[in-house]
């Protein structure tokens, strides 16, 4: 019931806009910034943001938004960020996470990493057959539908394409996070293979591992052949 009640909070359109804005920023957001983005007053935004905190969808903290410290820096402001918890609703209740964990454990114990990756690569290729992923924009649309949260970043100073510096598509969310925490080599290898299948045959996009705390372990970028 707690998950249902939490998700029900997003039925309110203002509340949903505020939630999506905070999640989309990928960092702490102050009340004024959130209110402006949602097109509502600060007081109304604060009310809805705190409701989202009470429901476990957001977390709240405080910091000085000026970036300064000491005398004259101003009072700390309340800020919001996405909750680390996950919410899932199904009627009647299902427990797919336990099944996924058991299957992952069995595959890891049996040394079936290669077989899992090959299955993931086939699944990615099957998805791409219906929705070609020839560039980053097309790939991003497919990833959103699969539960990822792609963000396009500049690769300047971050390696990117060897000798390049073009954009990099990173994902804030890993759809397999709960299982990946327990079996990272198995699940991250599967994740990479899935995305390799999605871009297989594409001359414009390549994917690679680039694990970072709090982010998906795989990134996509223009292939070297597409930089000419």
Residue frames relative to the residue before (quaternion, step in Angstrom):
aa qw qx qy qz dx dy dz
X 1.0000 0.0000 0.0000 0.0000 0.00 0.00 0.00
X 0.6099 0.5670 -0.3650 0.4162 3.62 1.02 -0.71
X 0.6552 0.5055 -0.3176 0.4630 3.59 0.95 -0.82
X 0.6411 0.5230 -0.3223 0.4599 3.58 0.97 -0.84
X 0.6680 0.4964 -0.2996 0.4665 3.58 0.92 -0.89
X 0.6395 0.5265 -0.3287 0.4536 3.58 1.01 -0.78
X 0.6835 0.4750 -0.2855 0.4751 3.58 0.87 -0.94
X 0.6123 0.5671 -0.3432 0.4309 3.59 1.08 -0.72
X 0.5421 0.6248 -0.3971 0.3976 3.60 1.16 -0.47
X 0.6793 0.5145 -0.2862 0.4381 3.57 1.09 -0.69
X 0.4394 0.6853 -0.4680 0.3438 3.60 1.24 0.10
X 0.6158 0.5244 -0.3501 0.4724 3.58 1.11 -0.61
X 0.4612 -0.7274 0.4261 0.2768 3.63 -0.61 1.05
X 0.6389 0.5088 -0.3353 0.4696 3.61 1.00 -0.74
X 0.6555 0.5183 -0.3056 0.4565 3.55 0.93 -0.94
X 0.6511 0.5157 -0.3127 0.4607 3.56 1.00 -0.84
X 0.6438 0.5159 -0.3280 0.4602 3.60 0.96 -0.82
X 0.6521 0.5110 -0.3123 0.4649 3.56 0.97 -0.83
X 0.6536 0.5125 -0.3136 0.4603 3.57 0.93 -0.89
X 0.6853 0.4839 -0.2922 0.4591 3.58 0.83 -0.97
X 0.6276 0.5270 -0.3465 0.4563 3.61 1.05 -0.65
X 0.6675 0.4939 -0.3091 0.4637 3.59 0.84 -0.94
X 0.6675 0.4961 -0.3012 0.4664 3.58 0.89 -0.92
X 0.6809 0.5165 -0.2871 0.4326 3.56 0.96 -0.88
X 0.6343 0.5415 -0.3413 0.4335 3.58 1.11 -0.57
X 0.2741 -0.8028 0.4943 0.1898 3.58 1.11 -0.59
X 0.7207 0.3105 -0.2308 0.5753 3.59 1.20 0.50
X 0.6672 -0.4703 0.3627 0.4496 3.57 -1.26 -0.03
X 0.1404 -0.7945 0.5903 0.0253 3.55 -0.99 0.95
X 0.3601 -0.7376 0.5346 0.2011 3.57 -0.94 0.91
X 0.6790 -0.5116 0.3415 0.4007 3.55 -1.26 0.37
X 0.6535 0.5247 -0.3285 0.4355 3.61 0.89 -0.86
X 0.6609 0.5087 -0.3022 0.4616 3.57 0.93 -0.93
X 0.6707 0.4939 -0.2984 0.4660 3.58 0.92 -0.91
X 0.6442 0.5301 -0.3213 0.4480 3.59 0.96 -0.86
X 0.6561 0.5084 -0.3089 0.4644 3.57 0.94 -0.89
X 0.6664 0.5106 -0.3041 0.4503 3.58 0.92 -0.88
X 0.7259 0.4258 -0.2349 0.4864 3.58 1.03 -0.80
X 0.4316 -0.7273 0.4407 0.3008 3.58 1.26 -0.18
X 0.5901 0.5347 -0.3825 0.4687 3.59 1.07 0.74
X 0.6361 -0.5320 0.3978 0.3927 3.54 -1.31 0.18
X 0.6536 -0.5444 0.3601 0.3831 3.55 -1.22 0.52
X 0.6480 0.5295 -0.3269 0.4391 3.60 0.96 -0.82
X 0.6668 0.4846 -0.3003 0.4799 3.58 0.93 -0.89
X 0.6337 0.5283 -0.3309 0.4581 3.59 1.00 -0.81
X 0.6458 0.5236 -0.3197 0.4546 3.58 0.95 -0.88
X 0.6283 0.5421 -0.3327 0.4480 3.59 0.98 -0.82
X 0.7199 0.4431 -0.2560 0.4689 3.57 0.79 -1.02
X 0.6253 0.5364 -0.3431 0.4512 3.60 1.00 -0.74
X 0.6723 0.4819 -0.3010 0.4745 3.57 0.96 -0.82
X 0.5919 0.5460 -0.3642 0.4678 3.60 1.13 -0.55
X 0.6529 0.5078 -0.3048 0.4722 3.56 1.04 -0.79
X 0.6112 0.5230 -0.3385 0.4882 3.57 1.15 -0.61
X 0.6523 0.5172 -0.3113 0.4584 3.59 0.92 -0.92
X 0.7070 0.4555 -0.2563 0.4765 3.59 1.08 -0.73
X 0.5352 -0.6669 0.3844 0.3480 3.58 1.27 0.00
X 0.5113 0.6538 -0.4223 0.3646 3.59 1.23 0.20
X 0.7661 0.1699 -0.1145 0.6092 3.57 1.20 -0.51
X 0.2639 -0.7151 0.6160 0.1991 3.53 -1.34 0.28
X 0.2553 -0.7790 0.5594 0.1227 3.57 -1.07 0.73
X 0.0206 0.7678 -0.6402 0.0148 3.51 -1.23 0.59
X 0.3136 -0.7343 0.5546 0.2342 3.57 -1.19 -0.33
X 0.1619 0.7588 -0.6223 0.1039 3.54 -1.15 0.72
X 0.5458 -0.5924 0.4723 0.3578 3.54 -1.27 0.31
X 0.3425 -0.7776 0.4944 0.1831 3.55 -0.50 1.18
X 0.5687 0.6044 -0.3817 0.4068 3.59 1.21 -0.35
X 0.4218 -0.7081 0.4633 0.3257 3.57 1.18 -0.52
X 0.6179 0.5271 -0.3517 0.4655 3.57 1.27 -0.07
X 0.1909 -0.7576 0.6091 0.1364 3.55 -1.30 0.24
X 0.6848 0.4778 -0.3510 0.4239 3.55 -1.27 0.30
X 0.7712 -0.3416 0.2482 0.4764 3.60 -1.30 -0.14
X 0.8080 0.2684 -0.2140 0.4789 3.54 -0.97 0.92
X 0.5365 0.6470 -0.3993 0.3661 3.56 1.26 -0.06
X 0.5161 -0.6508 0.4167 0.3694 3.57 1.25 -0.27
X 0.6018 -0.5735 0.4211 0.3627 3.53 -1.30 0.32
X 0.5581 -0.5787 0.4582 0.3790 3.60 -1.12 0.54
X 0.2798 -0.7534 0.5764 0.1479 3.56 -1.06 0.80
X 0.5146 -0.6224 0.4847 0.3359 3.54 -1.18 0.53
X 0.0556 -0.7989 0.5989 -0.0037 3.55 -0.89 0.96
X 0.2592 -0.7740 0.5682 0.1045 3.54 -1.23 0.57
X 0.0037 -0.7673 0.6411 -0.0106 3.53 -1.20 0.66
X 0.6566 -0.5096 0.3782 0.4075 3.54 -1.26 0.35
X 0.4793 -0.6571 0.5005 0.2966 3.56 -1.05 0.76
X 0.4936 -0.6620 0.4804 0.2954 3.55 -1.11 0.70
X 0.5875 0.6012 -0.3653 0.3999 3.59 1.21 -0.39
X 0.3318 -0.7230 0.5712 0.2022 3.55 -1.29 0.38
X 0.1728 -0.7732 0.6038 0.0879 3.56 -1.15 0.71
X 0.0445 0.7838 -0.6176 0.0482 3.55 -0.97 0.88
X 0.0901 -0.7975 0.5962 0.0186 3.55 -0.98 0.90
X 0.1757 0.7436 -0.6357 0.1093 3.55 -0.94 0.94
X 0.1389 -0.7870 0.5989 0.0511 3.53 -1.06 0.83
X 0.4525 -0.3256 -0.7958 0.2364 1.53 -1.09 2.25
X 0.7046 -0.4795 0.3122 0.4197 3.56 -1.26 0.31
X 0.1093 -0.7686 0.6282 0.0516 3.57 -1.07 0.83
X 0.2340 -0.7755 0.5717 0.1307 3.57 -1.21 0.43
X 0.0064 0.8433 -0.5356 0.0442 3.56 0.60 1.18
X 0.5828 0.6026 -0.3809 0.3900 3.61 1.09 -0.62
X 0.6532 0.5070 -0.3201 0.4624 3.59 0.96 -0.84
X 0.6397 0.5187 -0.3219 0.4670 3.57 0.98 -0.85
X 0.6602 0.5087 -0.3123 0.4560 3.59 0.90 -0.93
X 0.6526 0.5191 -0.3117 0.4556 3.57 1.00 -0.82
X 0.6634 0.5054 -0.3025 0.4616 3.57 0.95 -0.85
X 0.6592 0.4984 -0.3049 0.4734 3.57 0.97 -0.84
X 0.6443 0.5142 -0.3201 0.4668 3.58 1.02 -0.81
X 0.6425 0.5182 -0.3243 0.4620 3.58 0.97 -0.82
X 0.6635 0.5008 -0.3064 0.4638 3.58 0.92 -0.90
X 0.6600 0.5071 -0.3121 0.4580 3.60 0.95 -0.85
X 0.6579 0.5077 -0.3103 0.4617 3.58 1.00 -0.81
X 0.6598 0.5080 -0.3054 0.4619 3.58 0.93 -0.88
X 0.7185 0.4361 -0.2421 0.4847 3.58 1.04 -0.78
X 0.4333 -0.7206 0.4441 0.3095 3.59 1.27 -0.06
X 0.3663 0.7663 -0.4521 0.2724 3.55 1.07 0.78
X 0.1964 0.8184 -0.5209 0.1426 3.60 1.15 0.51
X 0.6729 0.5094 -0.3031 0.4425 3.58 0.87 -0.93
X 0.6621 0.5033 -0.3044 0.4643 3.56 0.95 -0.86
X 0.6377 0.5190 -0.3225 0.4690 3.59 1.02 -0.81
X 0.6683 0.5004 -0.3041 0.4589 3.59 0.92 -0.88
X 0.6470 0.5136 -0.3265 0.4594 3.58 0.98 -0.77
X 0.6375 0.5114 -0.3259 0.4752 3.59 1.01 -0.76
X 0.6526 0.5100 -0.3092 0.4674 3.59 1.00 -0.83
X 0.6433 0.5220 -0.3216 0.4585 3.57 0.99 -0.81
X 0.6394 0.5089 -0.3243 0.4765 3.60 1.02 -0.75
X 0.6412 0.5212 -0.3256 0.4596 3.58 1.01 -0.81
X 0.6463 0.5189 -0.3161 0.4616 3.57 0.97 -0.83
X 0.6580 0.5057 -0.3072 0.4658 3.57 0.96 -0.87
X 0.6369 0.5228 -0.3276 0.4623 3.58 1.04 -0.76
X 0.6426 0.5106 -0.3235 0.4709 3.59 1.00 -0.76
X 0.6761 0.5044 -0.2936 0.4498 3.57 0.96 -0.91
X 0.5611 0.6064 -0.3933 0.4034 3.61 1.15 -0.52
X 0.7279 0.3945 -0.2299 0.5116 3.58 1.09 -0.69
X 0.7807 0.1436 -0.0660 0.6046 3.58 1.20 -0.58
X 0.2364 -0.8114 0.5176 0.1335 3.61 0.11 1.26
X 0.2043 -0.7859 0.5785 0.0773 3.57 -1.02 0.91
X 0.1036 0.8593 -0.4914 0.0972 3.57 0.71 1.10
X 0.7810 0.1329 -0.1121 0.5999 3.60 1.23 -0.22
X 0.7147 -0.4726 0.2989 0.4202 3.56 -1.28 0.24
X 0.6323 0.5373 -0.3428 0.4405 3.61 0.99 -0.75
X 0.6712 0.4862 -0.2988 0.4731 3.58 0.92 -0.89
X 0.6417 0.5190 -0.3178 0.4668 3.58 1.00 -0.82
X 0.6368 0.5449 -0.3313 0.4334 3.59 0.94 -0.88
X 0.6446 0.5280 -0.3276 0.4453 3.62 0.96 -0.83
X 0.6593 0.4915 -0.3068 0.4793 3.57 0.98 -0.83
X 0.6609 0.5211 -0.3113 0.4413 3.59 0.95 -0.85
X 0.6080 0.5495 -0.3506 0.4533 3.59 1.02 -0.75
X 0.6757 0.4968 -0.2892 0.4614 3.57 0.94 -0.88
X 0.6985 0.4520 -0.2617 0.4892 3.60 1.22 -0.44
X 0.6613 -0.5496 0.3020 0.4116 3.59 1.24 0.23
X 0.5146 0.6080 -0.4358 0.4190 3.59 1.25 0.12
X 0.2383 -0.7399 0.6015 0.1844 3.57 -1.29 0.21
X 0.1073 -0.8514 0.5114 0.0456 3.59 0.29 1.27
X 0.0645 -0.7671 0.6383 0.0066 3.53 -1.12 0.83
X 0.3020 -0.7596 0.5498 0.1717 3.57 -0.78 1.01
X 0.0214 -0.8057 0.5907 -0.0387 3.56 -0.75 1.12
X 0.5125 -0.5946 0.5138 0.3462 3.51 -1.25 0.46
X 0.3445 -0.7527 0.5258 0.1960 3.57 -1.01 0.75
X 0.3597 0.7483 -0.4962 0.2539 3.60 1.22 0.14
X 0.8312 0.1441 -0.1391 0.5186 3.52 -0.81 1.02
X 0.6992 0.4533 -0.2641 0.4856 3.57 1.27 0.07
X 0.6547 -0.5087 0.3218 0.4573 3.53 1.17 0.41
X 0.1397 0.8192 -0.5541 0.0483 3.56 0.31 -1.27
X 0.7721 -0.2216 0.2160 0.5550 3.54 -1.01 -0.79
X 0.5504 -0.6322 0.4228 0.3443 3.56 -0.84 0.94
X 0.8286 0.1105 -0.1264 0.5341 3.50 -0.71 1.13
X 0.6332 0.5596 -0.3235 0.4257 3.57 1.25 0.01
X 0.1580 -0.7655 0.6129 0.1160 3.56 -0.51 -1.12
X 0.3885 0.7345 -0.4683 0.3005 3.56 1.21 0.46
X 0.7259 -0.4361 0.3010 0.4386 3.57 -1.29 -0.07
X 0.1967 -0.7487 0.6232 0.1117 3.52 -1.28 0.52
X 0.2601 -0.7528 0.5866 0.1472 3.55 -0.94 0.92
X 0.0394 -0.7945 0.6055 -0.0262 3.56 -0.55 1.23
X 0.2951 -0.7542 0.5625 0.1666 3.57 -1.23 0.48
X 0.3777 -0.7335 0.5198 0.2216 3.56 -0.73 1.07
X 0.7915 0.2829 -0.1298 0.5260 3.57 1.05 -0.72
X 0.2050 -0.7315 0.6347 0.1412 3.54 -1.12 0.77
X 0.3963 -0.7395 0.4862 0.2445 3.64 -0.56 1.06
X 0.7207 0.4134 -0.2320 0.5059 3.59 1.23 -0.42
X 0.2049 0.8571 -0.4620 0.1000 3.56 1.31 0.31
X 0.6764 0.5202 -0.3135 0.4166 3.60 0.77 -1.00
X 0.7094 0.4189 -0.2534 0.5070 3.58 0.98 -0.83
X 0.6173 0.5640 -0.3417 0.4291 3.59 1.07 -0.73
X 0.6042 0.5601 -0.3617 0.4364 3.60 1.07 -0.62
X 0.7166 0.4375 -0.2474 0.4836 3.60 1.04 -0.74
X 0.8047 0.1393 -0.0403 0.5757 3.58 1.03 -0.79
X 0.0596 -0.8714 0.4847 0.0476 3.62 0.65 1.05
X 0.6739 0.4803 -0.3514 0.4378 3.69 0.73 -0.80
X 0.6689 0.5101 -0.3034 0.4477 3.57 0.92 -0.93
X 0.7440 0.4282 -0.2363 0.4552 3.57 0.71 -1.11
X 0.6542 0.4963 -0.3307 0.4651 3.62 0.97 -0.74
X 0.6233 0.5198 -0.3378 0.4766 3.59 1.08 -0.67
X 0.6343 0.5196 -0.3141 0.4786 3.56 1.06 -0.78
X 0.6463 0.5318 -0.3082 0.4522 3.55 0.98 -0.89
X 0.6511 0.5032 -0.3128 0.4744 3.58 0.93 -0.89
X 0.6616 0.5075 -0.3087 0.4576 3.59 0.90 -0.90
X 0.6144 0.5481 -0.3479 0.4484 3.62 1.02 -0.76
X 0.7086 0.4422 -0.2626 0.4831 3.57 0.87 -0.94
X 0.5800 0.5506 -0.3775 0.4669 3.58 1.13 -0.53
X 0.6418 0.5170 -0.3183 0.4685 3.57 1.02 -0.76
X 0.6316 0.5517 -0.3288 0.4342 3.56 1.04 -0.77
X 0.7781 0.3216 -0.1691 0.5123 3.60 0.94 -0.84
X 0.3623 0.7463 -0.4898 0.2679 3.60 1.26 0.11
X 0.7881 0.2594 -0.2169 0.5143 3.56 -0.81 0.99
X 0.5787 0.5705 -0.3846 0.4380 3.59 1.25 -0.20
X 0.2834 -0.7569 0.5638 0.1702 3.57 -0.97 0.84
X 0.6734 0.5360 -0.2879 0.4200 3.56 1.26 -0.14
X 0.7908 0.2536 -0.1128 0.5455 3.60 1.16 -0.48
X 0.0202 -0.7560 0.6526 0.0457 3.53 -1.20 0.61
X 0.2408 -0.7516 0.5932 0.1588 3.59 -1.22 0.42
X 0.0105 -0.7893 0.6136 -0.0190 3.56 -1.21 0.56
X 0.5608 -0.5747 0.4709 0.3654 3.56 -1.30 0.28
X 0.1811 0.7416 -0.6358 0.1139 3.56 -1.08 0.78
X 0.0578 -0.8556 0.5143 0.0046 3.55 0.57 1.23
X 0.0413 0.7655 -0.6393 0.0596 3.55 -1.02 0.96
X 0.5780 -0.5964 0.4136 0.3730 3.62 -0.97 0.74
X 0.8340 0.2131 -0.1703 0.4796 3.55 -0.91 0.96
X 0.7028 0.4086 -0.2588 0.5217 3.59 1.27 -0.05
X 0.6120 -0.4935 0.4466 0.4270 3.56 -1.31 0.18
X 0.5288 -0.6796 0.4236 0.2813 3.58 -1.08 0.75
X 0.7174 0.4148 -0.2344 0.5082 3.60 1.24 -0.26
X 0.0976 -0.7667 0.6306 0.0714 3.57 -1.13 0.71
X 0.2476 -0.7384 0.6054 0.1642 3.54 -1.28 0.42
X 0.0172 0.7929 -0.6071 0.0501 3.56 -1.11 0.72
X 0.6265 -0.5073 0.3982 0.4378 3.59 -1.20 0.28
X 0.4727 -0.6676 0.4897 0.3016 3.56 -0.98 0.79
X 0.6531 -0.5213 0.3688 0.4070 3.55 -1.24 0.44
X 0.6312 0.5493 -0.3372 0.4315 3.58 1.04 -0.73
X 0.6834 0.4821 -0.2767 0.4733 3.56 1.23 -0.54
X 0.5878 0.5922 -0.3658 0.4122 3.58 1.27 0.02
X 0.5340 0.6434 -0.4077 0.3670 3.59 1.25 -0.20
